[in-house]
């Protein structure tokens, strides 16, 4: 079943108090509330480290889809790996997306939206060399290696997908399709695979406000992403956000809404082992805090 979301439905979900989300009877996907970014970073680090340790004990690789962000978990994770001496030699990483310039080329390494540069600095470099992920196990996306990455993902099951979501509920860079002459169904989205694409205007505006003081001119206009098919193929899916306002509405739709290509995150409702985690700041919606607001819904 697919559906366009009405303003009245959205209002109903957004007015639910934050402290009722975890146990709400109409919630369609498991949800966990954490206090703040520091708390979430520790949770993320511990859960991935535990997954890797479990597989190491069984002499099995850990194949994971890993995002660039949220940033709160990298330092706790690398510290934990180093202090506990957890080997990452059998850790196979598929990076879920990358930003591109208007010609589909990679960005300068020190550009804030060059995900590879950020991950090398914060996720890989701090790990002691004797424990580090081998270079051949680090699979980066660009506009030219899509068939190669796709083949490697299909060689064996993915154990876990880590990720966040965007203002429109995109997981990886699977944005809501906004092309005026081409619509997609929920089934199209469900089976979407690795691709290069133009970034939506609302994505660009959201990132501009977040990073560049609303200077949209500096936001990458294109991206390459794993599809929903790859991201949700994992045995476990764990999504996290600590970035507050621009994720609040998409979270409510993920928890209570119908399957809809308007919000790709709703497809997580179909996964057998998914957990969405958000900070109190991200889970608190302004509509829930202002029950006396009159949004004129009676006239709709």
C-alpha positions in Angstrom: 0.0 0.0 0.0 1.3 3.5 -0.9 -0.1 6.8 0.0 0.4 10.6 -0.2 0.5 12.1 3.2 -2.2 14.7 4.1 -1.5 17.7 6.3 -4.1 16.4 8.8 -2.2 13.0 9.0 1.1 14.8 9.4 -0.3 17.0 12.2 -1.6 13.9 14.1 1.9 12.3 14.1 3.8 15.5 14.8 1.7 16.4 17.9 2.6 13.1 19.7 4.8 14.0 22.7 8.4 12.9 22.5 8.3 10.7 25.6 5.4 8.7 24.1 7.2 7.7 20.9 8.9 4.6 22.2 5.8 2.9 23.4 3.1 4.4 21.2 0.6 1.7 20.1 0.5 3.0 16.5 4.3 3.0 16.0 5.2 0.9 12.9 8.9 0.5 13.5 11.1 -0.1 16.6 12.3 3.2 18.1 14.8 4.1 20.8 15.3 7.5 22.4 18.7 8.6 23.7 19.6 11.7 25.7 22.0 13.6 23.4 24.8 13.3 20.8 27.3 12.1 23.4 25.0 9.3 24.5 24.2 8.3 20.9 27.8 8.3 19.9 28.6 5.8 22.7 25.7 3.6 21.8 26.6 3.5 18.1 30.3 2.8 18.9 29.5 -0.1 21.3 26.9 -1.7 19.0 29.1 -1.9 16.0 32.1 -3.0 18.0 30.0 -5.7 19.5 29.0 -6.9 16.1 32.6 -7.0 14.9 33.8 -8.8 18.1 31.1 -11.4 17.8 32.1 -12.2 14.2 35.8 -12.2 15.0 35.2 -14.8 17.7 33.5 -17.0 15.1 36.3 -16.3 12.6 33.7 -14.6 10.3 34.0 -11.3 8.4 31.8 -8.4 9.3 30.3 -6.8 6.1 28.8 -3.4 6.8 27.3 -0.4 5.0 28.7 2.7 6.8 27.6 6.3 6.5 29.5 9.6 6.8 27.7 10.8 9.9 26.4 11.3 12.4 29.9 12.5 13.5 29.3 11.8 17.2 30.3 8.1 17.1 33.7 8.2 15.4 35.9 9.2 18.4 34.1 6.7 20.7 34.4 4.0 18.2 38.1 4.4 17.4 38.9 4.8 21.1 37.0 1.6 21.9 38.7 -0.3 19.1 42.2 0.8 20.2 41.6 0.3 24.0 39.9 -3.1 23.6 42.3 -4.1 20.8 39.5 -5.2 18.5 40.9 -6.3 15.2 39.3 -4.7 12.1 41.2 -7.0 9.7 38.0 -8.8 8.8 35.8 -5.7 8.7 34.6 -5.1 5.2 33.2 -1.5 4.7 30.9 -0.3 1.9 30.6 3.4 2.1 27.0 4.3 1.4 27.3 7.5 -0.6 29.5 10.3 -1.9 28.9 13.9 -3.0 29.9 15.0 -6.5 30.3 18.3 -8.4 28.0 19.3 -11.3 30.0 17.1 -13.7 29.9 14.1 -11.5 33.5 14.4 -10.3 34.8 13.9 -6.8 35.1 17.0 -4.6 38.4 18.4 -3.3 39.6 16.2 -0.4 39.2 19.0 2.2 35.7 20.0 1.0 33.3 19.5 4.0 31.1 17.3 1.8 33.9 15.0 0.6 32.8 12.0 2.6 35.9 10.0 1.8 38.3 12.7 3.1 36.2 13.0 6.3 36.0 9.3 6.9 39.7 8.7 6.3 40.5 11.4 8.9 38.0 10.5 11.5 37.1 6.8 11.0 40.2 5.2 9.7 43.3 7.2 10.6 42.8 7.2 14.4 42.8 3.3 14.6 46.1 1.7 15.4 47.7 0.3 12.3 47.9 -3.2 13.7 44.1 -3.2 14.1 43.1 -1.2 11.0 40.7 -2.0 8.2 42.8 -3.2 5.3 42.7 -0.9 2.3 41.2 -3.6 0.1 38.3 -3.8 2.5 37.4 -0.1 2.1 34.9 0.2 -0.7 34.4 3.8 -1.8 31.7 5.0 -4.3 32.4 7.3 -7.2 30.7 7.9 -10.6 32.9 5.3 -12.3 33.0 2.2 -10.1 29.3 1.4 -9.7 29.4 -2.0 -11.3 32.5 -3.1 -9.3 30.9 -2.0 -5.9 27.6 -3.6 -6.9 29.3 -6.9 -7.6 31.2 -6.9 -4.3 28.0 -6.2 -2.3 26.3 -9.1 -4.1 29.1 -11.6 -3.3 27.8 -12.2 0.3 25.2 -11.0 2.7 25.6 -7.6 4.4 25.6 -8.0 8.2 24.6 -4.5 9.2 23.7 -1.1 7.7 24.4 1.9 9.7 22.9 5.2 8.6 20.9 8.3 9.3 18.1 10.0 7.4 17.6 13.3 5.6 15.0 16.0 5.8 12.8 14.0 3.4 13.6 10.7 5.0 16.3 9.7 2.6 18.5 6.8 3.6 21.9 7.0 2.1 21.2 9.5 -0.7 17.9 7.9 -1.7 16.0 11.2 -1.9 12.3 11.6 -2.6 12.0 11.8 -6.4 11.0 15.4 -7.2 11.4 15.4 -11.0 8.3 17.2 -12.5 8.0 14.7 -15.5 9.0 11.5 -13.9 7.4 9.9 -10.8 8.3 6.6 -9.1 6.3 4.1 -7.2 7.1 2.6 -3.8 8.1 -0.5 -5.7 10.6 1.4 -7.9 12.1 2.9 -4.7 12.2 -0.5 -3.0 14.3 -2.0 -5.9 16.4 1.1 -6.5 20.1 0.4 -6.8 23.5 2.2 -7.0 23.3 5.3 -9.2 24.5 8.9 -9.8 21.9 11.6 -9.4 21.1 15.3 -9.2 20.5 16.4 -5.6 17.0 17.8 -4.8 16.7 21.5 -4.2 15.3 20.9 -0.7 18.3 18.7 0.1 20.7 21.4 -1.1 18.9 24.1 0.9 18.9 21.9 4.1 22.6 21.2 3.7 23.4 24.9 3.0 21.6 26.0 6.1 23.4 23.3 8.2 26.9 23.9 6.9 27.3 27.1 4.9 25.1 29.7 6.6 22.5 29.1 3.8 25.1 29.6 1.0 23.6 27.0 -1.3 26.2 27.8 -3.9 28.7 25.7 -2.0 26.6 22.6 -1.6 27.4 19.7 -4.1 24.7 19.5 -6.7 25.1 15.7 -7.4 25.7 12.5 -5.5 26.3 8.8 -6.0 24.5 6.5 -3.6 23.8 2.9 -2.8 20.2 2.1 -3.5 17.5 1.2 -1.0 17.9 -2.3 -2.3 21.5 -2.5 -1.0 20.9 -0.6 2.2 17.9 -2.7 3.3 19.5 -6.0 2.2 21.5 -6.1 5.4 20.5 -8.6 8.2 20.3 -5.6 10.6 19.5 -2.0 9.9 20.3 0.7 12.5 19.5 4.3 11.8 20.5 7.2 14.0 20.1 11.0 14.2 21.3 13.7 16.5 20.9 16.7 14.2 17.6 18.1 15.5 15.1 20.1 13.6 15.6 19.1 10.0 15.1 15.4 10.9 12.0 15.8 13.2 9.2 15.5 10.7 10.8 12.6 8.7 11.2 10.7 12.0 7.4 11.0 12.7 6.6 9.8 9.2 9.0 6.9 9.6 7.3 5.8 12.8 3.7 6.3 11.9 3.2 7.0 8.2 2.3 4.7 5.3 4.8 3.3 2.8 5.4 6.2 0.5 8.1 7.4 -2.0 7.6 10.9 -0.4 9.7 9.5 2.5 12.0 6.7 1.6 12.7 5.8 5.2 9.2 4.4 5.5 10.4 1.3 3.7 12.2 0.4 6.9 8.8 -0.7 8.2 9.3 -3.8 6.0 12.6 -4.9 7.4 12.6 -7.7 10.0 15.4 -6.3 12.2 15.5 -2.5 12.1 15.9 0.0 14.9 15.7 3.8 14.6 17.5 5.8 17.3 17.2 9.6 17.9 18.2 12.1 20.5 15.5 14.0 22.5 16.3 17.1 20.4 15.6 15.2 17.2 12.5 13.4 18.5 10.9 16.5 19.9 8.6 18.2 17.3 7.6 21.9 17.6 3.9 20.9 17.0 4.0 18.6 20.0 5.3 21.4 22.1 2.7 23.9 20.9 -0.7 22.2 21.3 -2.5 25.5 21.1 -1.3 26.3 17.5 -4.1 26.6 15.0 -2.8 25.5 11.6 -6.0 25.9 9.8 -6.6 22.2 9.1 -10.4 22.5 9.5 -10.4 24.4 6.2 -8.6 21.7 4.3 
